[in-house]
Amino acid sequence: MDMPRYAKAVPFVVLPFVIRLDASSQAGGFSRNWIKPAERIETHIGYAWQWWGFSVALVAIWVFVNVKREEV
């Protein structure tokens, strides 16, 4: 994270340090077993394809409903 940029963007004072929990510490019952984002990227790509498909279907339905056929 770019801390100077973040400090300019928020309406409150940002101190010049970050506190992190030691991975070996269990202080206060907190555990540091974070999932890395790269491990679940397939899920996000699947959701992107799903919403892309919904948008294409919506446009197709809108065109079908709103385009008037010319009577012969």
N, C-alpha and C positions, 0 to 999 in steps of 0.2 A: 504494500500500500504506500502510496506517495503521501507521507504525512504532511509536508508543507502545503501541498495542493488541497488536501482534506481540511486542514486548519483554515484555509481561506474560504472554503465552500460552506462551512457550518457556522451558525450564528452564536457559537459559544467558544470558550477558551479551550484549546487542546494543549495538553502538557507534552513536553518533548520526549516522552518515553512510553514504552509499551510494557505491560506486565503480562508475563506468560507463566502458566502452570508447568512446573517441572514434570516431565513424563514419568519419572519414577515415584513422584509424590502422590499420596492419596489424601492430602490435606482436605479436611472438610467434606470428604466423601466424593469429591470430584474426580472423575477419571478422564484421561486425555486419550481417548480412542476414537479420533476423528476419522471419518471416511474421506479418502482422497477423491476429489471430483472426477478424476480420470477413470476411476473404477466403474462409474455408473454412466458413462457418456452414451452408451447404447440406448439407455432408457430415454435420455433427452433427445437423441436423434429420432427415436421412434415417435415421441410426442410431436416433434416438428413435422414429421411426415404425416401424422394423423391430422394435425391442424391444417396443413397444406391441402390434404384431401378434402377436409370439410369446406375449406374456402372455395376450392374448385367446384365442388358439388353445389354450394350455395350460388355461385355465379351461374352455373348451368341451369339451376332451377329458376333463378331470376330471369334469365334470358328466355327460357321456355314459357314462363308465365306472362312476360311483358311484351314479347314480340308478337305483333298481330299478323295473322296470315291474310294474304290477299285473296279475296273470293274471285273465282273465275266465272 
